[in-house]
Each structure stands twice: as structure tokens, then as C-alpha cells.
């Protein structure tokens, strides 16, 4: 079985070496790129399983690289997950990275052990999304006793039909389709209502509150990520 292949996109040599050393020790294969342009060339040339991407790069920025990947400018069979690894740790920077399409965001300085754990977590979530137990068939999501049927526009929890509004249904389906992934409030707005619908992030909080209330104890599956947004917990225990 081949090792997981990580692409490190970092122009500072000492950080690049530190990250490479720790990932190799953890059992990963590593390729390094000093710029965004070099990173895109590498993605065309090699099979990459995960990208560690700095925001501040010479030439193309990390956000531009992320955007290029998400817009299909890199011709690969499966787009690898992206983890931002950067010194820019302000809330607006984190939101910008996640809205651009990053799957996770780690600020410098960082713990090498935490970095390895976050990489494995992102890769595990990716495998879960491929697993038929998470999404049994097109248009249907089954997870943690929750069943979402897009065709019938129905949600059942432990067999009981939930009476949800269209917005609540859309939010729940968005989160449950990608358990563990963090969605910003703006991403939720754009997905559920479309770019032309005027609705505030505060309104999303209200919708989440109502959704959790209707789900009862199972509302704990929807987790608040402070300062960013929400995610669906794939490892939720209904006995809590």
C-alpha cells in the first residue's frame, strides 16, 4: 500500500524543512513547492493526497492557488483536500481561507503533533464521505440515525419524520453531506439561498437554533465553531 503523499507549499526554507521532517517521521511521502505556480505544476505531475498551503507566497498567493484548484484549473481525478498553514491568524483571514475552499486552517506557530493529527483528520473525513454508510445512494444521506431524502424532501430521525422549513432542510443537508467539515455562515447562506438572496449571518444562527430545537437531543450533532460557523459531528453519540 502506497504512503499518503503530502504537498507542502511554503517559501520559507526553515518552516518547509521542519514540516517535511515531521511528516516524513509520521510516515507520509512529501513533496515541497516554493511558490503557488510550482505547486500547480506539481499537482498536474504527481498524485497528491493533501496540500499544506501557506497564504503568503511569492507570485500567486495561497488564496489564488486554492481558488485555482477549486475552479478546476488543475486537471486531477480527485481534488486533494487543502489545509492552510499560515501566520495570518485573524478571524477575517480564517474566514477568507475557508470560504475560498480550504478544508482546514492552522496558524503559525504550530505543534507538529497537532499538524499531523489535523492532516489525518482531514483525510479521514474524506474517506468517510466516500463511504457508502455515510451516503448510501445519490440524493440520500444516512448518518447517526438521521435520514435525509432529497427526492422526497424528507428528514427522519430514528424513523420519526421532522417538520422542517425549506431553509432548515437545506442547512441540515449541507452540513450532513460533509460531516466534520466547517462551513462559514456566508457559505451556508450562499448554498441554501443563493447569492442574490439578502439574508444576514445572524439569520443563519436563528435557523440553526430552530433546527436544533426540532432535533431535540440530536441537535448536538450540529456543532458551533466559535468565530467561524458550524459543522456536523460524524462521531456524535446519541446517548449523551
Residue, then its C-alpha position, 0 to 999 in steps of 0.5 A: x500500500x502506497x504512503x499518503x503523499x503530502x504537498x507542502x507549499x511554503x517559501x520559507x526554507x526553515x518552516x518547509x524543512x521542519x514540516x517535511x521532517x515531521x511528516x516524513x517521521x509520521x510516515x507520509x511521502x512529501x513533496x515541497x513547492x516554493x511558490x503557488x505556480x510550482x505547486x500547480x505544476x506539481x499537482x498536474x505531475x504527481x498524485x497528491x493526497x493533501x496540500x499544506x498551503x501557506x497564504x503568503x507566497x511569492x507570485x500567486x498567493x495561497x488564496x489564488x492557488x486554492x481558488x485555482x484548484x477549486x475552479x478546476x484549473x488543475x486537471x486531477x481525478x480527485x481534488x486533494x483536500x487543502x489545509x492552510x498553514x499560515x501566520x495570518x491568524x485573524x478571524x477575517x483571514x480564517x474566514x477568507x481561507x475557508x470560504x475560498x475552499x480550504x478544508x482546514x486552517x492552522x496558524x503559525x506557530x504550530x505543534x507538529x503533533x497537532x499538524x499531523x493529527x489535523x492532516x489525518x483528520x482531514x483525510x479521514x473525513x474524506x474517506x468517510x464521505x466516500x463511504x457508502x454508510x455515510x451516503x448510501x445512494x445519490x440524493x440520500x444521506x444516512x448518518x447517526x440515525x438521521x435520514x435525509x431524502x432529497x427526492x422526497x424532501x424528507x428528514x427522519x430521525x430514528x424513523x420519526x419524520x421532522x417538520x422542517x422549513x425549506x431553509x432548515x432542510x437545506x442547512x441540515x443537508x449541507x452540513x450532513x453531506x460533509x460531516x466534520x467539515x466547517x462551513x462559514x455562515x456566508x457559505x451556508x447562506x450562499x448554498x441554501x439561498x443563493x447569492x442574490x438572496x439578502x439574508x444576514x449571518x445572524x439569520x443563519x444562527x436563528x435557523x440553526x437554533x430552530x433546527x436544533x430545537x426540532x432535533x431535540x437531543x440530536x441537535x448536538x450533532x450540529x456543532x458551533x465553531x466559535x468565530x467561524x460557523x458550524x459543522x456536523x459531528x460524524x462521531x456524535x453519540x446519541x446517548x449523551 
